[in-house]
Amino acid sequence: MPREPASSDAGRQPDGGRPVVLRRCPTAGPGAMEGDECFLLSPVEAGLDAAGTNATVDQYALRPPSGARGTLLVFLNGSGGSPRAGAGSASGSFYGVARAQGLHVLAVSYSSDTAVGQLCSGQDACFEPTRASLLLGDPQVGAASAVNDLTPGEGVFERVVRALLRLAEGDPSGGWEAFVDRAKLPDAEAAIRWESVYVAGHSQGGGHAALVAKRQRVARAVMLAAPCDGSATEAASWLTRSPAWKTEPARLRGLWSRADATCARAAAAWTAMGFLPEHRDEDASVCAGETPHAAPLRCASNAARWAQRLAP
């Protein structure tokens, strides 16, 4: 059964109003996450507009019970998925392995219902501005028309910042405050302390992680079955390494299965991005009941590979 809200972890809002009470993650049933120090909060609970896309979908926030590294893993799910995709047992889920590595984890609910590849219909110039629009919550020139109505509160960056601020209030000893520079608000992208962030994602989310690594110098970027942008076997041109990339190749990691027909271009994308050979694994284990595309995130048999990609 799900635990009761963690009232003992509640903090006070700065204005002295009602306590911020964070909900505990369920320990059984769909989206279960073993272990303590796991919280659920939707973008609405973090103070954003309920009309936003996936604004009522639970986001997962985990912190290590001890040995915290002072590094935040921001995770972005794939198309049609949700933050619960990486939940599960303490040793057999992506979030559980990340927490065991001493990482704080924030899995963000964002506008991910439709695949970027579908939005762009293979048009090379569409991929980067469409992804940037979803990160910023601000439609960019050249983006797919489907993102024209995005608002800042639907952007990944805004949702990360709002969640961190709410977690800092509700779990004041949890260390969440360290990942936000309040002096740089309201610019959400600038306010995230990227030097202390691992950005990771599966499929569409992995493509977003790649773009974050291009825009900001992150501590690490981890791509699971991603990026997939491009046509035929060619990776999209925005993935080609250039001086515009803020994160150097040594900080990039990837896990993929060669049997993955859904994202057949991942290996080509890694080559374009300048991945180091030792940081690209094209032989992810595919467990029974999972597709080769889902396996890099969902198969517990890849736990050792996750740990390797998340280790200091």
VOPAGU-2260 file (C-alpha; in pm, 1 decimal, decimal comma):
REM VOPAGU-2260
SITE   aa  ch    i         X         Y         Z
SITE  MET   A    0       0,0       0,0       0,0
SITE  PRO   A    1     119,6     356,8     -66,8
SITE  ARG   A    2     259,3     535,8     235,9
SITE  GLU   A    3      87,6     829,3     394,2
SITE  PRO   A    4     228,6    1174,6     305,9
SITE  ALA   A    5     561,6    1242,1     471,9
SITE  SER   A    6     447,7    1506,5     716,3
SITE  SER   A    7     770,8    1474,6     912,0
SITE  ASP   A    8     956,8    1599,2     603,8
SITE  ALA   A    9     730,1    1899,0     554,9
SITE  GLY   A   10     878,7    2246,2     538,2
SITE  ARG   A   11     714,4    2582,3     564,3
SITE  GLN   A   12     648,0    2805,9     269,0
SITE  PRO   A   13     851,1    3127,2     282,0
SITE  ASP   A   14     539,1    3331,7     352,3
SITE  GLY   A   15     460,8    3128,7     664,8
SITE  GLY   A   16     157,8    2967,3     501,0
SITE  ARG   A   17      53,7    2605,9     502,0
SITE  PRO   A   18     326,2    2342,2     529,2
SITE  VAL   A   19     443,3    2191,7     202,7
SITE  VAL   A   20     367,8    1820,2     234,0
SITE  LEU   A   21     533,0    1593,1     -19,5
SITE  ARG   A   22     360,0    1267,7    -112,2
SITE  ARG   A   23     557,2     947,2     -74,1
SITE  CYS   A   24     605,7     719,2    -373,0
SITE  PRO   A   25     394,0     403,6    -373,1
SITE  THR   A   26     577,3      84,7    -279,4
SITE  ALA   A   27     335,2    -150,4    -456,6
SITE  GLY   A   28     136,1    -144,1    -777,1
SITE  PRO   A   29     194,0      68,3   -1090,8
SITE  GLY   A   30     480,1     312,6   -1054,6
SITE  ALA   A   31     604,2     156,5    -731,0
SITE  MET   A   32     948,0     260,2    -611,1
SITE  GLU   A   33    1123,0      74,0    -332,5
SITE  GLY   A   34    1303,9     256,6     -56,4
SITE  ASP   A   35    1250,2     574,4     140,3
SITE  GLU   A   36    1336,1     928,4      33,5
SITE  CYS   A   37    1114,2     902,5    -275,9
SITE  PHE   A   38     848,8    1167,2    -336,9
SITE  LEU   A   39     578,8    1240,6    -594,2
SITE  LEU   A   40     477,4    1587,5    -704,7
SITE  SER   A   41     303,4    1694,8   -1021,6
SITE  PRO   A   42     381,6    2022,3   -1200,6
SITE  VAL   A   43      54,3    2156,5   -1056,8
SITE  GLU   A   44     169,8    2073,5    -704,1
SITE  ALA   A   45     490,0    2261,0    -784,4
SITE  GLY   A   46     282,1    2570,5    -858,7
SITE  LEU   A   47     223,1    2554,0   -1234,6
SITE  ASP   A   48     -96,6    2592,8   -1436,0
SITE  ALA   A   49    -320,8    2286,2   -1437,1
SITE  ALA   A   50    -404,9    2353,9   -1803,5
SITE  GLY   A   51     -50,8    2269,3   -1913,1
SITE  THR   A   52      26,2    1945,1   -2094,4
SITE  ASN   A   53      78,0    1656,7   -1848,1
SITE  ALA   A   54      60,0    1907,9   -1562,3
SITE  THR   A   55    -114,9    1661,0   -1331,7
SITE  VAL   A   56     116,9    1367,7   -1406,5
SITE  ASP   A   57     332,8    1263,3   -1111,6
SITE  GLN   A   58     700,0    1352,8   -1120,9
SITE  TYR   A   59     942,6    1136,2    -921,7
SITE  ALA   A   60    1199,3    1287,9    -687,4
SITE  LEU   A   61    1447,5    1066,9    -502,6
SITE  ARG   A   62    1744,6    1144,3    -285,8
SITE  PRO   A   63    2009,1     908,8    -150,7
SITE  PRO   A   64    1968,4     828,6     219,2
SITE  SER   A   65    2344,0     876,6     262,9
SITE  GLY   A   66    2655,5     942,9      60,1
SITE  ALA   A   67    2500,1    1208,3    -160,7
SITE  ARG   A   68    2736,0    1327,3    -434,2
SITE  GLY   A   69    2580,9    1670,4    -473,4
SITE  THR   A   70    2474,5    1579,6    -827,4
SITE  LEU   A   71    2121,2    1580,1    -968,3
SITE  LEU   A   72    2001,1    1336,4   -1233,3
SITE  VAL   A   73    1728,4    1498,9   -1444,0
SITE  PHE   A   74    1543,0    1224,8   -1632,2
SITE  LEU   A   75    1314,0    1271,5   -1933,7
SITE  ASN   A   76    1084,0     990,9   -2047,4
SITE  GLY   A   77    1018,1     878,8   -2402,9
SITE  SER   A   78     723,2     953,4   -2629,3
SITE  GLY   A   79     390,1     854,7   -2479,5
SITE  GLY   A   80     556,6     767,6   -2151,0
SITE  SER   A   81     569,6     925,9   -1809,0
SITE  PRO   A   82     817,4     966,6   -1521,6
SITE  ARG   A   83     707,5     633,4   -1374,6
SITE  ALA   A   84     896,8     460,3   -1661,2
SITE  GLY   A   85    1220,3     445,5   -1460,8
SITE  ALA   A   86    1065,7     336,9   -1129,3
SITE  GLY   A   87    1083,5      -8,1    -973,7
SITE  SER   A   88    1295,9    -202,0    -731,7
SITE  ALA   A   89    1588,9     -46,8    -549,7
SITE  SER   A   90    1843,9    -249,0    -745,0
SITE  GLY   A   91    1654,7    -326,0   -1066,1
SITE  SER   A   92    1529,8      14,8   -1179,8
SITE  PHE   A   93    1707,0     308,9   -1339,5
SITE  TYR   A   94    1609,1     542,5   -1054,4
SITE  GLY   A   95    1707,1     290,1    -790,2
SITE  VAL   A   96    2051,0     242,2    -942,8
SITE  ALA   A   97    2094,9     619,2    -973,0
SITE  ARG   A   98    2010,3     668,6    -605,7
SITE  ALA   A   99    2251,9     389,7    -509,3
SITE  GLN   A  100    2519,1     585,9    -697,4
SITE  GLY   A  101    2459,4     880,3    -461,5
SITE  LEU   A  102    2256,9    1086,2    -708,8
SITE  HIS   A  103    1950,2    1295,4    -643,3
SITE  VAL   A  104    1689,3    1212,6    -907,9
SITE  LEU   A  105    1417,7    1427,6   -1062,8
SITE  ALA   A  106    1205,2    1266,5   -1335,2
SITE  VAL   A  107    1010,3    1542,5   -1507,2
SITE  SER   A  108     660,3    1534,5   -1655,5
SITE  TYR   A  109     660,2    1731,4   -1980,2
SITE  SER   A  110     493,1    1755,9   -2321,7
SITE  SER   A  111     598,0    1416,1   -2457,9
SITE  ASP   A  112     277,3    1262,0   -2589,5
SITE  THR   A  113     384,5    1276,9   -2956,2
SITE  ALA   A  114     724,1    1171,9   -3089,6
SITE  VAL   A  115     945,2    1452,4   -3219,3
SITE  GLY   A  116    1009,6    1242,7   -3530,1
SITE  GLN   A  117     635,0    1238,6   -3596,2
SITE  LEU   A  118     606,8    1612,8   -3534,4
SITE  CYS   A  119     888,0    1685,0   -3779,4
SITE  SER   A  120     804,6    1419,3   -4042,1
SITE  GLY   A  121    1172,8    1367,1   -4116,6
SITE  GLN   A  122    1244,6    1734,0   -4199,0
SITE  ASP   A  123    1602,3    1791,8   -4087,4
SITE  ALA   A  124    1566,7    2162,6   -4005,7
SITE  CYS   A  125    1267,5    2093,3   -3778,2
SITE  PHE   A  126    1427,7    1872,4   -3513,7
SITE  GLU   A  127    1641,1    2115,1   -3313,4
SITE  PRO   A  128    1394,6    2407,3   -3292,1
SITE  THR   A  129    1111,1    2168,2   -3201,4
SITE  ARG   A  130    1316,7    2018,5   -2921,3
SITE  ALA   A  131    1425,6    2363,2   -2804,7
SITE  SER   A  132    1060,4    2469,1   -2794,9
SITE  LEU   A  133     974,4    2177,0   -2567,0
SITE  LEU   A  134    1266,6    2253,7   -2336,5
SITE  LEU   A  135    1195,3    2626,4   -2317,0
SITE  GLY   A  136     816,5    2627,6   -2331,7
SITE  ASP   A  137     859,4    2889,8   -2603,2
SITE  PRO   A  138     790,6    2813,9   -2973,3
SITE  GLN   A  139    1107,3    2862,3   -3177,9
SITE  VAL   A  140    1140,0    2963,3   -3541,9
SITE  GLY   A  141    1141,0    2653,1   -3760,1
SITE  ALA   A  142     971,2    2428,1   -3505,8
SITE  ALA   A  143     680,1    2199,9   -3589,2
SITE  SER   A  144     349,4    2385,3   -3589,7
SITE  ALA   A  145     215,5    2148,4   -3322,5
SITE  VAL   A  146     426,7    2326,1   -3057,3
SITE  ASN   A  147     309,1    2678,5   -3143,5
SITE  ASP   A  148      82,9    2694,7   -2838,7
SITE  LEU   A  149     342,7    2598,0   -2579,9
SITE  THR   A  150     368,0    2816,7   -2271,9
SITE  PRO   A  151     671,1    2864,0   -2041,2
SITE  GLY   A  152     502,2    2656,6   -1769,5
SITE  GLU   A  153     500,7    2359,5   -2006,4
SITE  GLY   A  154     874,2    2381,8   -2072,4
SITE  VAL   A  155    1112,4    2125,9   -1924,1
SITE  PHE   A  156    1339,7    2390,7   -1771,7
SITE  GLU   A  157    1056,4    2568,3   -1589,7
SITE  ARG   A  158     923,0    2240,9   -1455,6
SITE  VAL   A  159    1265,9    2137,2   -1327,7
SITE  VAL   A  160    1311,6    2465,9   -1141,9
SITE  ARG   A  161     960,3    2471,0    -995,7
SITE  ALA   A  162     995,3    2112,4    -874,7
SITE  LEU   A  163    1333,0    2182,5    -713,2
SITE  LEU   A  164    1200,4    2487,6    -532,3
SITE  ARG   A  165     902,1    2296,1    -400,4
SITE  LEU   A  166    1122,4    2006,1    -293,7
SITE  ALA   A  167    1352,0    2248,6    -111,8
SITE  GLU   A  168    1048,1    2370,6      84,5
SITE  GLY   A  169     897,2    2030,2     155,7
SITE  ASP   A  170    1222,8    1842,9     218,8
SITE  PRO   A  171    1447,0    2120,5     356,1
SITE  SER   A  172    1728,8    1888,9     460,3
SITE  GLY   A  173    1725,2    1703,0     130,1
SITE  GLY   A  174    1983,8    1911,1     -55,3
SITE  TRP   A  175    1754,6    2016,3    -342,5
SITE  GLU   A  176    1831,5    2386,9    -303,1
SITE  ALA   A  177    2189,7    2329,1    -421,8
SITE  PHE   A  178    2074,2    2271,6    -779,8
SITE  VAL   A  179    1905,0    2610,4    -829,3
SITE  ASP   A  180    2062,3    2955,5    -846,8
SITE  ARG   A  181    1774,7    3176,8    -733,1
SITE  ALA   A  182    1965,8    3489,9    -834,4
SITE  LYS   A  183    1921,1    3391,4   -1200,3
SITE  LEU   A  184    1544,7    3352,7   -1185,8
SITE  PRO   A  185    1310,0    3396,0   -1367,1
SITE  ASP   A  186    1533,4    3255,5   -1643,6
SITE  ALA   A  187    1475,1    2888,3   -1566,3
SITE  GLU   A  188    1743,6    2752,2   -1797,7
SITE  ALA   A  189    2006,8    2984,7   -1651,3
SITE  ALA   A  190    1896,6    2913,2   -1293,0
SITE  ILE   A  191    1967,3    2538,5   -1311,1
SITE  ARG   A  192    2319,8    2463,1   -1189,0
SITE  TRP   A  193    2410,4    2251,5   -1489,8
SITE  GLU   A  194    2763,1    2183,5   -1369,4
SITE  SER   A  195    2602,7    1966,0   -1099,5
SITE  VAL   A  196    2351,3    1793,7   -1328,3
SITE  TYR   A  197    2346,1    1461,6   -1510,0
SITE  VAL   A  198    2078,0    1491,2   -1777,5
SITE  ALA   A  199    1941,4    1159,8   -1901,4
SITE  GLY   A  200    1652,7    1034,4   -2106,4
SITE  HIS   A  201    1502,1     747,1   -2300,2
SITE  SER   A  202    1409,8     776,0   -2670,1
SITE  GLN   A  203    1255,9    1124,6   -2715,5
SITE  GLY   A  204    1388,0    1215,8   -2370,7
SITE  GLY   A  205    1736,8    1104,1   -2469,4
SITE  GLY   A  206    1723,6    1339,1   -2767,3
SITE  HIS   A  207    1632,5    1622,7   -2532,8
SITE  ALA   A  208    1925,9    1525,1   -2310,9
SITE  ALA   A  209    2152,2    1559,3   -2614,4
SITE  LEU   A  210    2021,8    1907,8   -2687,2
SITE  VAL   A  211    2067,1    2015,1   -2325,8
SITE  ALA   A  212    2428,4    1894,5   -2354,3
SITE  LYS   A  213    2467,3    2107,7   -2665,5
SITE  ARG   A  214    2320,6    2417,9   -2499,7
SITE  GLN   A  215    2477,6    2379,7   -2152,6
SITE  ARG   A  216    2793,2    2227,3   -2007,8
SITE  VAL   A  217    2647,1    1946,9   -1798,9
SITE  ALA   A  218    2832,2    1709,5   -1570,1
SITE  ARG   A  219    2712,6    1422,7   -1788,9
SITE  ALA   A  220    2452,2    1335,5   -2052,9
SITE  VAL   A  221    2317,1     980,1   -2069,8
SITE  MET   A  222    2114,9     870,3   -2372,5
SITE  LEU   A  223    1913,9     545,7   -2362,9
SITE  ALA   A  224    1796,5     428,8   -2707,7
SITE  ALA   A  225    1859,4     780,2   -2835,2
SITE  PRO   A  226    1895,0    1018,2   -3014,0
SITE  CYS   A  227    1668,9     910,6   -3299,2
SITE  ASP   A  228    1647,3    1231,8   -3506,2
SITE  GLY   A  229    1720,7    1199,8   -3878,2
SITE  SER   A  230    1609,3    1010,6   -4186,4
SITE  ALA   A  231    1694,3     662,3   -4314,5
SITE  THR   A  232    2025,9     579,4   -4144,5
SITE  GLU   A  233    2147,2     940,5   -4130,4
SITE  ALA   A  234    2149,0    1136,1   -3805,1
SITE  ALA   A  235    1997,7    1484,5   -3807,9
SITE  SER   A  236    2247,2    1760,1   -3884,3
SITE  TRP   A  237    2200,9    1933,4   -3547,1
SITE  LEU   A  238    2370,1    1636,3   -3380,1
SITE  THR   A  239    2699,4    1691,6   -3562,8
SITE  ARG   A  240    2974,5    1800,0   -3327,4
SITE  SER   A  241    3061,1    2169,3   -3358,5
SITE  PRO   A  242    3200,3    2455,1   -3146,1
SITE  ALA   A  243    2838,2    2527,0   -3047,7
SITE  TRP   A  244    2840,5    2223,7   -2817,2
SITE  LYS   A  245    2898,2    2325,4   -2454,7
SITE  THR   A  246    2948,7    1970,4   -2321,1
SITE  GLU   A  247    3262,7    1790,2   -2434,9
SITE  PRO   A  248    3243,9    1433,3   -2576,7
SITE  ALA   A  249    3406,9    1277,4   -2268,5
SITE  ARG   A  250    3090,5    1358,0   -2070,7
SITE  LEU   A  251    2852,4    1175,5   -2308,0
SITE  ARG   A  252    2725,0     820,5   -2244,9
SITE  GLY   A  253    2488,7     591,1   -2434,8
SITE  LEU   A  254    2312,6     253,9   -2409,1
SITE  TRP   A  255    2129,6     101,8   -2707,0
SITE  SER   A  256    2045,1    -232,4   -2865,1
SITE  ARG   A  257    2144,8    -305,0   -3224,6
SITE  ALA   A  258    1809,5    -482,1   -3259,9
SITE  ASP   A  259    1627,2    -152,3   -3198,7
SITE  ALA   A  260    1439,5     -78,9   -3520,2
SITE  THR   A  261    1247,0     208,2   -3358,9
SITE  CYS   A  262    1564,2     410,7   -3310,2
SITE  ALA   A  263    1798,1     262,7   -3569,8
SITE  ARG   A  264    1999,7     585,8   -3594,6
SITE  ALA   A  265    2130,9     601,2   -3237,1
SITE  ALA   A  266    2477,0     469,4   -3325,9
SITE  ALA   A  267    2506,9     715,8   -3615,2
SITE  ALA   A  268    2400,6     996,9   -3381,5
SITE  TRP   A  269    2667,1     901,6   -3128,6
SITE  THR   A  270    2930,2     908,5   -3401,7
SITE  ALA   A  271    2813,9    1252,4   -3513,5
SITE  MET   A  272    2828,7    1378,1   -3154,2
SITE  GLY   A  273    3184,0    1253,8   -3106,4
SITE  PHE   A  274    3118,8     984,7   -2844,4
SITE  LEU   A  275    3430,6     816,7   -2711,0
SITE  PRO   A  276    3431,4     444,0   -2800,1
SITE  GLU   A  277    3439,9     334,4   -2435,8
SITE  HIS   A  278    3126,6     537,1   -2357,5
SITE  ARG   A  279    2896,3     384,1   -2618,2
SITE  ASP   A  280    2730,7      48,2   -2551,5
SITE  GLU   A  281    2538,0     -89,5   -2849,2
SITE  ASP   A  282    2460,5    -424,9   -2691,1
SITE  ALA   A  283    2195,6    -357,4   -2427,0
SITE  SER   A  284    2035,9    -668,5   -2279,9
SITE  VAL   A  285    1679,4    -729,4   -2397,8
SITE  CYS   A  286    1473,6    -912,3   -2137,0
SITE  ALA   A  287    1160,0   -1116,6   -2189,1
SITE  GLY   A  288     849,5    -905,8   -2240,0
SITE  GLU   A  289    1034,3    -588,9   -2346,1
SITE  THR   A  290    1114,3    -454,8   -2690,5
SITE  PRO   A  291    1472,1    -376,0   -2793,8
SITE  HIS   A  292    1376,5      -7,7   -2784,5
SITE  ALA   A  293    1244,1     -15,0   -2427,3
SITE  ALA   A  294    1511,8    -250,3   -2295,2
SITE  PRO   A  295    1786,9       7,0   -2221,5
SITE  LEU   A  296    1552,5     162,3   -1963,8
SITE  ARG   A  297    1319,7    -115,3   -1856,8
SITE  CYS   A  298    1532,8    -431,1   -1832,9
SITE  ALA   A  299    1687,4    -488,9   -1490,9
SITE  SER   A  300    1952,2    -701,4   -1661,7
SITE  ASN   A  301    2108,3    -369,1   -1767,0
SITE  ALA   A  302    2152,8    -250,8   -1407,5
SITE  ALA   A  303    2532,2    -291,6   -1415,2
SITE  ARG   A  304    2544,2     -86,8   -1735,5
SITE  TRP   A  305    2332,0     186,7   -1576,4
SITE  ALA   A  306    2564,1     195,4   -1277,3
SITE  GLN   A  307    2865,3     226,9   -1506,3
SITE  ARG   A  308    2713,1     521,8   -1691,0
SITE  LEU   A  309    2611,8     695,7   -1370,7
SITE  ALA   A  310    2926,8     630,9   -1167,7
SITE  PRO   A  311    3153,3     929,3   -1080,0
